[in-house]
């Protein structure tokens, strides 16, 4: 995983994130089992 520093704060965040906003149709309209599987897969891939 690659990280970048946010401005001059010294806070480091990953370059890639797992979005769950309204534009992520899977996380809004998909069945719970599919949502859970997607999150589990992302966690399994690790940082």
Secondary structure per residue as TSV (DSSP state, phi and psi in degrees):
chain	resnum	aa	ss	phi	psi
A	1	X	-	360.0	136.5
A	2	X	-	-103.0	144.6
A	3	X	E	-122.9	155.3
A	4	X	E	-132.0	152.6
A	5	X	E	-87.9	135.6
A	6	X	-	-83.3	108.1
A	7	X	T	49.8	-133.1
A	8	X	T	-103.2	16.2
A	9	X	S	-75.7	-25.4
A	10	X	-	85.8	-5.6
A	11	X	-	-77.8	131.0
A	12	X	E	-105.8	134.8
A	13	X	E	-129.2	154.2
A	14	X	E	-69.5	149.1
A	15	X	S	-69.9	-26.5
A	16	X	-	-122.6	139.1
A	17	X	-	-129.1	167.1
A	18	X	-	-102.8	104.6
A	19	X	-	-81.2	145.3
A	20	X	-	-133.0	26.7
A	21	X	S	-79.6	-177.8
A	22	X	T	-60.3	-25.7
A	23	X	T	-78.8	-8.2
A	24	X	-	-93.5	81.3
A	25	X	H	-52.4	-36.5
A	26	X	H	-55.0	-41.6
A	27	X	H	-84.6	-3.7
A	28	X	H	-110.4	-40.8
A	29	X	H	-114.9	-12.8
A	30	X	S	-74.8	158.6
A	31	X	-	-60.7	152.5
A	32	X	H	-52.1	-42.1
A	33	X	H	-60.4	-39.8
A	34	X	H	-69.6	-38.8
A	35	X	H	-62.6	-47.1
A	36	X	H	-61.5	-42.5
A	37	X	H	-63.3	-38.8
A	38	X	H	-64.8	-44.3
A	39	X	H	-67.5	-42.5
A	40	X	H	-60.3	-42.2
A	41	X	H	-62.4	-44.1
A	42	X	H	-61.6	-43.0
A	43	X	H	-65.8	-38.8
A	44	X	H	-63.9	-31.5
A	45	X	H	-68.9	-24.4
A	46	X	-	74.5	177.7
A	47	X	-	-74.4	360.0
